[in-house]
Amino acid sequence: MSKVKLLVTTGCSFTQYPNTDITWSYHLSQYLQCETLFLGQGAAGNGIISKHTIYQVSEALKKYEPEEILVGTMWSGPDRAENFFAKGCPLKFNHINNGSDNFGNPIKIARDKNFYLMNAGFDPLDEFSSTYYNSFYDRIGAYIRTIENILRTQWFLKLNKIPYFMTTFQNAVLPYVNHKELTTELKHPDVKYLFDMIDFNNFLKITPDRADHNNCYDWCDKYSGKQFRDKENDDHPSTEQHLEFTNRIIIPYLKEKAMI
């Protein structure tokens, strides 16, 4: 029997439940048969993912012992971002209402819906996102923020002795040219020293011989043996692919690490 009493899953739409496709977070919850906080948020960047994780786990520690909690995080696109406005966003933004108090756009973390998403994939691109990407976005800066979010989450979980695992939704999060060489972005001196502090022992070992395929999307595409629901129009893995990913990648890793 699993010792996990609370599973916390965080990420973007690849983690969100409920969603069009049933994601790994639900499949893992069903396997563990425990209470679950489904914190996946469609279109969310890594700042929101980190904030959701740290706040909700902090609250959970009021009820559970650290060893009773398991956190699984799937990091998202570095280009995605958010900003906090206590009095509301001054520009027109892409409002998302999915019927949840914590999710959509704007987003609530601790009290009010004060975090506003910026996403280059919004169609049409809203005024808030357009202003950010045209005037303030920098690719290297995006990787700095992403790795800082990974590190602060990593350090928070380690400090509180919370069992956890991490992975990425696509290769673009921590990009490799191949299994031996980092891309120019990760080699940048303002990025590399941060990248070197990531504890990859707590990342899923998806394709150890192919670091450039060591992410959910590529594994589902190339190794799952299952089909995307609608690959031409939607690059999200299907329910069947998520189930394979859970059964063949996540669960064996958790058993190997004695987390379950």
C-alpha positions as CSV (number, residue, x, y, z in Angstrom):
1,M,0.0,0.0,0.0
2,S,1.3,3.5,-0.9
3,K,2.4,5.7,2.0
4,V,1.2,8.7,0.1
5,K,-1.8,10.4,1.6
6,L,-1.8,13.6,-0.6
7,L,-0.7,13.9,-4.2
8,V,0.0,17.4,-5.5
9,T,0.3,17.7,-9.3
10,T,1.4,21.0,-10.8
11,G,2.0,22.1,-14.4
12,C,0.2,23.5,-17.5
13,S,-2.4,21.9,-19.7
14,F,-0.3,18.8,-20.0
15,T,-1.1,18.3,-16.3
16,Q,-4.5,20.0,-15.9
17,Y,-7.4,17.8,-14.8
18,P,-10.1,17.8,-15.8
19,N,-9.2,18.6,-19.5
20,T,-10.0,17.4,-23.0
21,D,-7.5,14.6,-22.5
22,I,-7.2,12.7,-19.2
23,T,-3.7,13.6,-18.1
24,W,-1.0,11.8,-16.1
25,S,-2.0,13.6,-12.9
26,Y,-5.4,11.8,-12.9
27,H,-3.9,8.4,-13.9
28,L,-1.3,8.7,-11.1
29,S,-4.0,9.7,-8.6
30,Q,-6.0,6.6,-9.6
31,Y,-3.0,4.4,-9.1
32,L,-2.2,5.8,-5.7
33,Q,-5.8,6.0,-4.5
34,C,-5.2,9.1,-2.4
35,E,-6.4,12.6,-2.0
36,T,-5.1,14.8,-4.8
37,L,-4.7,18.5,-5.5
38,F,-4.9,18.9,-9.3
39,L,-3.1,22.2,-9.8
40,G,-2.4,22.0,-13.5
41,Q,-3.5,25.3,-15.2
42,G,-3.8,25.6,-19.0
43,A,-1.5,28.4,-20.5
44,A,0.3,28.8,-17.2
45,G,4.0,29.6,-17.1
46,N,6.6,28.4,-14.6
47,G,6.1,31.3,-12.2
48,I,2.4,30.3,-11.7
49,I,3.4,26.6,-11.4
50,S,6.0,27.4,-8.8
51,K,3.7,29.7,-6.8
52,H,0.8,27.2,-6.8
53,T,3.2,24.4,-5.6
54,I,4.8,26.4,-2.8
55,Y,1.5,27.9,-1.5
56,Q,-0.6,24.7,-1.6
57,V,2.1,22.5,-0.1
58,S,2.6,25.1,2.6
59,E,-1.1,24.8,3.4
60,A,-1.0,21.0,3.2
61,L,1.8,20.8,5.8
62,K,-0.7,22.1,8.3
63,K,-2.6,18.8,8.0
64,Y,-0.1,16.2,6.7
65,E,3.4,15.1,7.7
66,P,6.0,15.8,5.0
67,E,6.5,12.1,4.1
68,E,2.8,11.8,3.5
69,I,2.9,14.2,0.6
70,L,4.1,13.6,-2.9
71,V,4.6,16.5,-5.4
72,G,4.8,16.0,-9.1
73,T,5.6,19.0,-11.3
74,M,5.7,19.2,-15.1
75,W,7.5,22.5,-16.1
76,S,6.1,24.5,-19.0
77,G,7.3,27.0,-21.7
78,P,9.9,29.5,-20.6
79,D,8.3,32.2,-22.7
80,R,5.1,32.1,-20.7
81,A,4.9,34.7,-17.9
82,E,2.6,36.4,-15.4
83,N,2.4,39.7,-13.5
84,F,0.8,40.7,-10.2
85,F,-1.6,43.6,-10.1
86,A,-3.3,44.3,-6.8
87,K,-5.8,46.7,-8.4
88,G,-6.3,44.8,-11.7
89,C,-4.5,44.7,-15.0
90,P,-4.3,48.1,-16.7
91,L,-4.4,46.6,-20.2
92,K,-7.0,44.3,-21.9
93,F,-6.1,40.7,-21.2
94,N,-7.2,37.3,-22.3
95,H,-9.9,36.5,-19.7
96,I,-10.4,32.8,-19.1
97,N,-13.2,31.5,-17.0
98,N,-13.2,27.8,-16.4
99,G,-15.6,27.8,-13.4
100,S,-12.8,27.4,-10.8
101,D,-12.0,29.9,-8.1
102,N,-8.3,29.3,-8.4
103,F,-7.8,28.9,-12.1
104,G,-8.4,30.7,-15.4
105,N,-7.1,34.2,-16.0
106,P,-6.6,36.1,-13.8
107,I,-5.4,33.5,-11.2
108,K,-5.7,33.3,-7.5
109,I,-2.8,31.9,-5.5
110,A,-3.4,32.8,-1.9
111,R,-6.3,35.3,-1.7
112,D,-7.4,37.3,-4.7
113,K,-7.2,36.8,-8.5
114,N,-4.3,39.2,-9.0
115,F,-2.0,37.1,-11.2
116,Y,-2.4,37.8,-14.9
117,L,-1.1,35.4,-17.6
118,M,0.9,36.5,-20.6
119,N,1.1,33.8,-23.3
120,A,2.4,34.2,-26.9
121,G,0.0,31.4,-27.9
122,F,-3.2,33.3,-27.1
123,D,-5.2,33.7,-30.3
124,P,-6.0,36.5,-30.8
125,L,-3.0,38.0,-28.9
126,D,-4.4,40.3,-26.2
127,E,-3.1,43.8,-25.5
128,F,-1.4,42.8,-22.2
129,S,0.5,39.8,-23.8
130,S,1.3,41.8,-27.0
131,T,2.8,44.7,-24.9
132,Y,5.0,42.2,-23.0
133,Y,6.3,40.2,-26.0
134,N,6.9,43.3,-28.2
135,S,8.5,45.5,-25.5
136,F,9.8,43.5,-22.6
137,Y,10.4,39.8,-23.5
138,D,14.0,38.5,-23.7
139,R,14.7,34.9,-24.5
140,I,17.7,34.6,-22.2
141,G,15.7,36.3,-19.5
142,A,13.0,33.8,-19.9
143,Y,15.4,30.9,-19.2
144,I,16.8,32.7,-16.2
145,R,13.2,33.1,-14.7
146,T,12.3,29.5,-15.6
147,I,15.3,28.0,-13.8
148,E,14.9,30.3,-10.9
149,N,11.3,29.0,-10.5
150,I,12.6,25.4,-10.7
151,L,15.3,26.1,-8.1
152,R,13.1,27.9,-5.6
153,T,10.5,25.1,-5.8
154,Q,13.3,22.5,-5.5
155,W,14.8,24.2,-2.5
156,F,11.4,24.7,-0.8
157,L,10.5,21.0,-1.2
158,K,14.0,19.8,0.0
159,L,13.9,22.2,3.0
160,N,10.6,20.7,4.0
161,K,11.6,17.1,3.3
162,I,8.8,16.7,0.8
163,P,9.1,13.7,-1.6
164,Y,8.9,15.1,-5.2
165,F,9.6,14.5,-8.8
166,M,9.9,16.9,-11.8
167,T,9.8,16.7,-15.5
168,T,9.2,19.0,-18.5
169,F,6.3,19.1,-21.0
170,Q,8.5,19.7,-24.0
171,N,12.3,19.9,-24.8
172,A,12.0,23.7,-25.1
173,V,11.9,24.0,-21.3
174,L,15.5,22.9,-20.8
175,P,16.7,22.5,-24.4
176,Y,19.4,20.2,-25.6
177,V,20.9,19.9,-29.1
178,N,21.5,16.2,-28.3
179,H,22.2,14.1,-25.3
180,K,25.6,15.6,-24.7
181,E,25.3,19.3,-25.7
182,L,23.3,22.1,-24.2
183,T,21.8,24.8,-26.5
184,T,23.2,28.3,-26.7
185,E,20.6,29.5,-24.2
186,L,21.6,27.1,-21.5
187,K,25.3,27.8,-22.1
188,H,24.8,31.5,-21.5
189,P,26.8,32.6,-18.4
190,D,23.8,34.2,-16.8
191,V,21.9,30.9,-17.2
192,K,24.5,28.1,-16.9
193,Y,25.4,28.6,-13.2
194,L,21.7,28.4,-12.4
195,F,21.2,25.3,-14.6
196,D,24.0,23.6,-12.8
197,M,22.2,23.9,-9.5
198,I,19.2,21.9,-10.7
199,D,19.0,18.5,-9.0
200,F,18.3,16.2,-11.9
201,N,18.2,13.2,-9.6
202,N,14.6,14.2,-8.9
203,F,13.7,14.5,-12.6
204,L,12.0,11.5,-14.3
205,K,14.4,9.3,-16.2
206,I,12.4,9.3,-19.4
207,T,15.0,8.6,-22.1
208,P,18.4,8.6,-20.3
209,D,20.3,8.1,-23.5
210,R,18.5,10.9,-25.3
211,A,18.4,14.1,-23.2
212,D,16.7,16.0,-26.1
213,H,13.8,13.5,-25.9
214,N,13.7,13.5,-22.1
215,N,10.3,15.2,-21.8
216,C,6.6,14.2,-21.9
217,Y,5.7,15.3,-25.4
218,D,8.6,13.6,-27.2
219,W,8.2,10.4,-25.2
220,C,4.5,10.2,-26.1
221,D,5.2,11.0,-29.7
222,K,8.1,8.6,-30.2
223,Y,7.9,5.9,-27.6
224,S,4.4,5.5,-26.2
225,G,3.1,3.4,-29.1
226,K,-0.2,5.3,-28.9
227,Q,-1.6,8.0,-31.1
228,F,-2.3,11.7,-30.5
229,R,-6.0,12.5,-30.5
230,D,-5.7,15.2,-33.2
231,K,-2.0,15.8,-33.8
232,E,-2.5,18.2,-36.8
233,N,-4.6,20.6,-34.7
234,D,-3.7,19.8,-31.1
235,D,-0.2,18.8,-29.8
236,H,-1.5,17.7,-26.4
237,P,-0.9,14.0,-25.7
238,S,-4.0,11.8,-25.7
239,T,-5.5,10.1,-22.8
240,E,-3.9,6.8,-23.9
241,Q,-0.5,8.4,-24.2
242,H,-0.8,9.9,-20.7
243,L,-1.7,6.5,-19.3
244,E,1.3,4.9,-20.9
245,F,3.5,7.7,-19.6
246,T,2.2,7.2,-16.1
247,N,2.5,3.4,-16.1
248,R,5.9,3.1,-17.9
249,I,7.7,6.2,-16.8
250,I,6.3,7.8,-13.6
251,I,5.3,4.8,-11.5
252,P,8.5,2.8,-12.1
253,Y,10.5,5.9,-11.2
254,L,8.6,6.4,-8.0
255,K,9.1,2.7,-7.0
256,E,12.8,2.9,-7.8
257,K,13.1,6.0,-5.5
258,A,11.0,4.3,-2.8
259,M,8.5,7.2,-2.9
260,I,5.6,4.8,-3.2
